[in-house]
């Protein structure tokens, strides 16, 4: 296969892809030939905008990115990806020994900053490492998505019970906290385990920890001075 000028692609059984963005056709072709030599699939572009139009966020990938390009520069593209919450490992390449730009790129999450002419072995090592990181991130995101879907099955009261169980509270302590009877807590707890498809308490705790706890609703604390616990029971609680 002969790399073309602006949108090359290599065929491979791998599910991953390496994006190459550089406005220099010679550099793009050089990197594409290197990737093809180790059977890594790739897509190469002469501008950041062309890359953005082709990027597939649900596929393990990394970005080999030139720092200085007309239009959208490499650093600007990195900042745009970060602002949109796109977690894509980036290996910067540059023909300029620009230390401030390198520091800026690394602080914003770049995997490495390699100067041209680059060492083929080093570049491949960074790419392979980046693809592994991307694959692990996507797998973790898929797992979190499944867990979030299960959490949405819970009623508000079951959600309260789940977080208190995950925090290590016993049924009696949860009952006192929520103004429920221990028997009611036991019923809710069983429903939580069923809906979350948790095989054990440790399994449930791992699910809770795998998600951002700040994004999930937390149980309301029982206010002081309320003596009648039945006032805390929600309908059906």
C-alpha positions in Angstrom: 0.0 0.0 0.0 1.3 3.4 -0.9 0.5 6.3 1.4 -1.3 9.2 -0.3 -1.1 12.9 0.4 -3.8 13.6 3.0 -5.9 10.7 4.2 -4.0 7.4 4.3 -5.2 4.2 6.0 -3.5 0.9 6.7 -5.4 -2.4 6.9 -4.9 -4.4 10.0 -6.8 -6.9 12.2 -6.2 -4.5 15.2 -9.2 -2.5 16.5 -6.9 0.4 17.3 -5.8 3.3 15.1 -3.0 5.8 15.0 -3.9 9.3 13.9 -1.1 11.3 12.3 -1.5 15.1 11.9 1.3 17.0 10.2 1.1 19.6 7.5 4.4 18.3 6.0 3.6 15.5 3.4 7.1 14.1 3.7 6.8 13.7 7.5 3.3 12.2 7.2 4.5 9.7 4.7 7.5 8.8 6.8 5.4 8.1 9.9 2.8 6.2 7.8 5.5 3.9 6.3 6.8 3.3 9.9 3.3 2.4 11.2 2.6 0.2 8.1 5.9 -1.7 8.7 4.6 -2.9 12.1 1.0 -3.5 10.9 -0.5 -0.6 12.9 -3.6 0.9 11.2 -3.5 4.6 10.7 -5.1 7.6 9.2 -3.1 10.7 8.4 -4.2 14.3 7.9 -2.6 17.6 6.8 -4.6 19.7 9.3 -6.2 19.6 12.7 -9.6 20.4 11.3 -9.4 17.4 8.9 -8.6 15.1 11.8 -11.5 16.4 13.9 -13.9 15.6 11.1 -12.7 12.0 11.0 -12.0 11.2 14.6 -13.8 8.2 16.1 -13.9 8.5 20.0 -15.2 5.0 20.6 -12.1 3.3 19.1 -8.7 2.8 20.9 -6.4 5.4 19.4 -3.6 7.8 19.8 -2.6 11.0 18.0 0.9 11.8 16.6 0.7 15.5 16.3 2.9 18.2 14.9 3.3 21.3 17.1 3.5 24.0 14.5 0.9 23.9 11.7 -1.0 26.7 9.9 -4.5 27.2 11.0 -5.2 25.1 14.1 -1.8 24.5 15.7 -1.0 21.2 17.6 -1.2 22.9 21.0 -4.5 24.5 20.0 -5.9 21.1 18.9 -4.8 19.6 22.2 -6.5 22.3 24.1 -9.7 21.9 22.1 -9.8 18.1 22.7 -9.3 18.7 26.4 -12.0 21.4 26.5 -14.4 18.9 24.9 -13.5 16.2 27.4 -11.9 13.9 24.8 -9.3 11.7 26.4 -6.9 11.0 23.5 -3.2 10.2 24.2 -1.0 12.6 22.2 2.6 12.2 21.1 3.9 15.6 19.9 6.6 15.8 17.3 8.4 19.1 16.5 11.2 20.4 14.4 11.9 23.1 17.0 13.6 22.7 20.4 10.9 24.8 22.0 11.1 24.0 25.8 8.1 26.3 26.9 5.8 24.6 24.3 7.0 21.2 25.3 6.3 21.9 29.0 2.9 23.3 28.1 2.0 20.2 26.1 3.1 17.8 28.9 1.2 19.8 31.5 -1.9 19.4 29.4 -1.5 15.6 29.3 0.7 14.8 26.3 2.4 11.4 26.5 5.7 12.7 25.1 7.3 15.5 23.1 9.7 14.2 20.4 12.0 16.4 18.3 12.5 15.8 14.6 14.3 13.9 13.2 12.8 11.4 15.6 14.0 7.9 16.5 11.7 5.3 14.9 12.0 2.9 17.9 11.2 5.6 20.4 8.2 6.8 18.5 6.8 3.3 18.1 7.3 2.6 21.8 5.4 5.8 22.7 2.6 4.9 20.2 2.2 1.4 21.6 2.1 2.7 25.1 -0.5 5.3 24.1 -2.7 2.7 22.4 -2.7 0.5 25.5 -3.7 3.5 27.7 -6.5 4.4 25.3 -7.8 0.8 25.2 -7.8 0.6 29.0 -9.6 4.0 29.2 -12.3 2.9 26.8 -12.8 -0.4 28.5 -13.2 1.4 31.8 -15.6 3.9 30.4 -17.8 1.1 29.0 -17.8 -0.6 32.4 -18.8 2.7 34.1 -21.6 3.2 31.5 -23.0 -0.2 32.3 -22.9 0.5 36.0 -24.6 3.9 35.5 -27.4 2.2 33.6 -27.9 -0.1 36.5 -27.9 2.8 39.0 -30.7 4.4 37.0 -32.9 1.4 37.8 -32.8 2.2 41.5 -35.6 4.1 43.2 -34.5 7.2 45.2 -34.7 5.2 48.5 -32.7 2.3 47.0 -30.1 4.8 45.9 -29.9 6.2 49.4 -29.5 2.7 50.8 -26.9 1.7 48.2 -24.5 4.6 49.1 -24.8 4.0 52.8 -24.1 0.3 52.3 -21.1 1.1 50.1 -19.9 3.5 52.9 -19.8 0.5 55.3 -22.9 1.2 57.4 -24.8 -1.8 58.9 -28.5 -2.1 58.4 -29.4 -0.8 61.8 -27.2 2.3 61.3 -28.8 2.9 57.8 -32.3 2.5 59.3 -31.5 5.1 61.9 -30.0 7.4 59.3 -32.9 7.3 57.0 -35.7 6.8 59.5 -36.6 3.3 58.3 -37.0 0.0 60.1 -34.1 -2.4 59.8 -36.4 -4.9 58.0 -37.3 -2.2 55.3 -33.6 -1.5 54.9 -33.0 -5.2 54.4 -35.6 -5.3 51.6 -34.1 -2.3 49.9 -30.7 -3.7 50.2 -31.7 -6.9 48.5 -33.3 -5.0 45.7 -30.1 -2.9 45.3 -28.0 -6.1 45.0 -30.4 -7.5 42.5 -30.7 -4.4 40.3 -27.0 -3.7 40.4 -26.3 -7.3 39.6 -23.8 -7.4 42.4 -22.6 -10.8 43.6 -21.3 -9.6 46.9 -20.9 -6.5 49.0 -17.3 -6.1 47.7 -18.7 -6.2 44.2 -21.2 -3.4 45.0 -18.5 -1.2 46.6 -16.3 -1.6 43.5 -19.1 -0.5 41.3 -19.7 2.6 43.4 -16.0 3.4 43.4 -15.7 3.0 39.7 -18.0 6.0 39.2 -17.6 9.7 40.2 -19.3 9.8 43.6 -19.7 13.6 43.3 -22.0 13.1 40.2 -24.3 10.8 42.0 -27.2 11.8 44.4 -26.3 11.2 48.0 -28.7 10.3 50.9 -30.1 13.2 52.9 -28.9 13.3 56.5 -31.5 13.0 59.2 -32.0 16.5 60.7 -31.6 16.9 64.5 -34.7 17.4 66.5 -36.8 15.0 64.5 -38.0 12.4 66.9 -40.7 10.5 64.9 -38.8 8.4 62.4 -42.0 7.7 60.5 -41.9 11.3 59.2 -38.8 10.3 57.3 -40.5 7.4 55.4 -41.1 8.2 51.8 -44.2 6.8 50.1 -43.5 3.1 49.7 -40.5 3.3 52.0 
